[in-house]
Amino acid sequence: MADVILFDLDGTLVDTAPDLAYALNLQRERHGLAALPLDDIRPFASHGSRGLLHKGFGLTMDDSEFETMRNEYLAIYDEVFARSPVLFSGMAEVLAHIESQSLRWGVVTNKPRRFTEPMMQVMGLSRRAACVVSGDDAARAKPYPDTLLLACAQMAVKPQQCLYIGDAERDIEAGRTAGMKTVLAMYGYLDDQDQTEQWGADAMIDQPLDLIALIH
């Protein structure tokens, strides 16, 4: 049994896709483009501003206007990120179960701290989480293991004592490289073309409640 359960944030612990999509469509409107359906944006919600800007505007990091558009998107998202984030169905029960077993849980996300901290507060999770590590808290974000290893240092545990749950390939890669057991959240922001069986996760779950059996 793991001593510490670590979660990715967007697409794993909290459903933030509606607000991420809302911000993208506000930006598209600003540039004279029609809104995209949430279902079209949802698979890109775990890929941060880079994935969202690629979906919304066809931009890559190599494009000269990428950084300007990224800053514009983040400024828009800053105004709307707390509109409607919710725990995924069953996650409240999972967190309660973890705490009832006197285990600790935390968050390791690529989301910048400027959004992570207030979102955790809005969700009422800040005081419950044993650690909250954002993408800009270490030299390298996922898929590198730096932020996961930082979480271990903050909680004074070894990676082998941790279970990391995420919904993106970079989550599984980072967890494996760090030396943690990994769980892929199949309910998260996955694309039909994602080859999830090749990512090497130790387990896959279809809903948050499936975690309870893995924690024991």
C-alpha positions in Angstrom: 0.0 0.0 0.0 1.3 3.5 -0.8 2.0 5.9 2.0 1.3 9.0 -0.1 -1.2 9.5 -3.0 -0.2 12.2 -5.4 -2.6 13.6 -8.0 -2.3 15.6 -11.2 -4.7 18.5 -11.0 -6.5 19.3 -14.3 -8.2 16.2 -15.7 -7.4 14.0 -12.7 -8.4 15.6 -9.5 -10.5 18.5 -10.7 -12.5 19.0 -13.9 -11.3 22.4 -15.2 -12.0 21.8 -18.9 -15.1 24.0 -19.1 -13.2 27.1 -17.8 -10.1 26.4 -19.9 -12.3 26.1 -23.0 -14.3 29.2 -22.0 -11.1 31.2 -21.9 -9.9 29.8 -25.2 -13.3 30.7 -26.8 -13.1 34.2 -25.4 -9.7 34.6 -27.0 -11.0 33.2 -30.3 -13.8 35.7 -30.2 -11.3 38.5 -29.6 -9.6 37.4 -32.8 -12.8 37.2 -34.8 -13.2 33.4 -34.7 -16.2 31.3 -33.8 -16.4 29.4 -30.5 -15.4 25.7 -30.5 -17.5 23.0 -28.8 -16.3 22.0 -25.4 -16.0 18.4 -26.6 -13.5 19.5 -29.2 -11.4 21.3 -26.7 -11.6 18.9 -23.8 -8.9 16.4 -25.0 -6.4 19.3 -25.1 -7.2 20.6 -21.6 -4.4 18.6 -19.9 -1.8 20.0 -22.4 -1.7 23.5 -20.9 -1.7 26.7 -22.9 0.6 25.0 -25.6 -2.0 22.4 -26.4 -5.0 24.8 -26.2 -3.4 27.4 -28.5 -2.6 24.7 -31.0 -6.2 23.6 -30.9 -7.6 27.1 -30.9 -5.3 28.8 -33.4 -3.0 26.2 -34.9 0.0 27.7 -33.2 3.2 25.9 -32.1 5.9 27.1 -29.8 8.0 27.8 -32.9 5.6 30.5 -34.1 6.7 34.0 -33.6 3.4 35.1 -32.1 3.1 32.1 -29.7 4.4 33.8 -26.6 2.2 36.9 -27.1 -0.8 34.7 -27.6 0.1 32.5 -24.6 0.3 35.6 -22.4 -3.0 36.8 -23.7 -4.6 33.4 -23.0 -3.3 33.3 -19.5 -4.5 36.8 -18.8 -8.0 35.8 -20.0 -7.9 32.5 -18.0 -6.8 34.5 -14.9 -10.3 36.1 -15.0 -12.3 33.0 -15.4 -10.4 30.0 -13.9 -12.6 29.9 -10.8 -16.0 29.9 -12.7 -16.9 26.3 -12.4 -14.1 23.9 -11.3 -15.4 20.7 -9.7 -14.0 17.5 -8.3 -14.6 14.6 -10.6 -17.5 12.4 -9.6 -16.4 10.1 -6.8 -13.2 12.0 -6.0 -14.6 13.5 -2.8 -15.2 10.0 -1.5 -11.7 9.0 -2.6 -10.1 11.8 -0.6 -12.2 11.1 2.4 -11.1 7.4 2.2 -7.5 8.4 2.0 -7.8 10.6 5.0 -9.8 8.0 6.9 -6.8 5.6 6.5 -4.5 8.2 8.0 -2.7 8.5 4.7 -1.5 11.7 3.1 -2.3 13.1 -0.4 -1.0 15.9 -2.4 -1.0 17.6 -5.8 1.7 17.8 -8.5 0.7 19.7 -11.5 2.2 21.6 -14.5 -0.3 24.4 -13.8 1.6 27.6 -12.8 1.4 28.5 -9.1 -0.5 31.7 -9.9 -3.4 29.5 -10.8 -2.8 26.4 -8.6 -2.9 28.1 -5.2 -6.1 30.1 -5.7 -7.8 27.1 -7.3 -7.0 24.8 -4.4 -8.4 27.5 -2.1 -11.6 27.8 -4.1 -12.0 24.1 -4.0 -11.5 24.0 -0.3 -8.5 21.7 -0.6 -5.5 23.8 0.4 -5.5 22.8 4.1 -6.2 19.1 3.3 -3.4 18.6 0.8 -0.1 17.6 2.4 1.8 19.2 -0.5 0.9 21.2 -3.6 3.7 21.5 -6.2 3.2 23.5 -9.3 4.9 23.3 -12.7 7.0 26.4 -12.0 8.2 25.3 -8.6 11.1 23.3 -10.0 13.6 23.7 -12.8 11.7 21.4 -15.1 8.0 20.4 -15.2 6.6 17.1 -16.2 7.5 14.9 -18.2 10.6 15.4 -16.1 10.5 14.0 -12.6 11.7 17.2 -10.8 8.3 18.3 -9.4 7.5 14.8 -8.2 10.8 14.5 -6.5 10.2 18.0 -4.9 6.9 16.7 -3.5 8.8 13.7 -2.0 11.3 16.1 -0.4 8.6 18.3 1.0 6.8 15.3 2.5 10.0 13.5 3.6 9.1 10.3 1.7 10.8 8.1 -0.9 9.3 7.9 -4.4 8.7 4.2 -3.9 6.2 5.1 -1.1 4.1 7.2 -3.5 1.3 6.5 -6.0 0.9 9.1 -8.7 -2.3 9.5 -10.7 -2.5 11.4 -13.9 -4.4 11.6 -17.2 -1.6 12.4 -19.6 1.4 10.6 -21.0 3.8 13.1 -19.4 2.3 12.2 -16.0 3.0 8.5 -16.4 6.5 9.2 -17.8 7.4 11.6 -14.9 6.0 9.2 -12.3 7.9 6.2 -13.7 11.2 8.2 -14.0 10.8 9.3 -10.4 10.4 5.7 -9.3 6.7 5.9 -8.3 3.9 3.6 -9.1 1.6 5.2 -11.6 -2.1 5.2 -12.4 -3.7 6.5 -15.6 -7.0 8.3 -15.1 -8.9 7.1 -18.2 -11.8 9.5 -17.3 -9.5 12.5 -17.8 -8.7 14.6 -20.9 -7.7 11.8 -23.3 -7.9 11.9 -27.1 -9.2 9.0 -29.2 -5.7 8.8 -30.7 -3.9 8.5 -27.4 -2.1 5.1 -27.3 -2.6 4.8 -23.5 -1.6 1.1 -23.4 1.9 2.0 -24.5 2.5 4.6 -21.7 3.5 2.0 -19.2 1.2 2.9 -16.3 1.0 0.3 -13.5 -2.8 0.6 -13.5 -5.6 2.3 -15.4 -8.9 3.4 -13.8 -12.2 4.3 -15.5 -13.5 6.4 -12.5 -12.0 7.9 -9.4 -13.7 5.4 -7.1 -11.6 2.7 -8.7 -8.6 4.2 -6.8 -9.9 2.9 -3.4 -9.1 -0.7 -4.4 -5.6 0.3 -5.4 -4.9 2.2 -2.2 -5.4 -0.8 0.0 
